Amino acid sequence: MTEFIPLIICNDKDESNETDSVFDFENKEIDLFGFTKEQALDGILSLLLTDPKHLHTHLQRIYFCYQHDLKEELFAALIDFLIILKGKGLAVGHRMVNGAKSKLDDIKYQTLKAALELNEDEIEWVDGNLYSLFTQGFIGVPVLIHKEAKKQNLNHDALAIARDYVAYSQLDMAMKTLEEAIEQDFDNITVHTELLELYKLTRSKDQFLKMYDHIHKQSKTLPETWNKLKAFFDE
């Protein structure tokens, strides 16, 4: 029989002195049906890449990361959730951020609190991390928001084409499209981020290393996220 698990529960005792209502995520084991937690999370991420606006899947991702103590992944899940909300639904946004507070360090928590105050045009530029799917901001810099001048239509078209391939589960074609886009406009961080996410989600270590070596041979400086993913594959 299917058991439905509540995502958040209300805690009447507010010991944090927060002005918002305090919510705690309920700790309860989830049946993974034989999958590892990494495989289960990859499945959730694949659904989000196919349908980024599906809020229930975002909530599943947040709860899953919290329950499995995946702190970096949890931060990314919350950032992506706020981006999809586009400055709306502040009540649920506050509840999710406050509910996850115990798993976040102070810097990440304050980043999320600040993100809740941003409007639709600003929110997607919040800094994410290696696990963020939808942020347009730079990774690994101390500035909360950083906007770039828009690139030529080439990158926009490449991203749109790649996302279409993902929607139809043609992940190899999506990676190839993003690799070609990097060749033509190396400085576009969004293209790097989406390509690295696909490498990680599909566990495409060999293809990643091939591209990694190819770029190194061109004496170009890779974003630090490439080295982080290399370390992940080397584990």
Secondary structure, DSSP 4 states (H G I P E B T S, - for coil): ------SEEE-S---S--SSPPEEEPP-----TT--HHHHHHHHHHHHHH-TT-HHHHHHHHHHHHHTT-HHHHHHHHHHHHHHHTT--HHHHHHHHHHTGGGS-HHHHHHHHHHTT--HHHHTTB---TT-SS--S-SS-S-SB-------HHHHHHHHHHHHHHHTT-HHHHHHHHHHHHHH-TT-HHHHHHHHHHHHHHT-HHHHHHHHHHHHHTT----HHHHHHHHHHH-
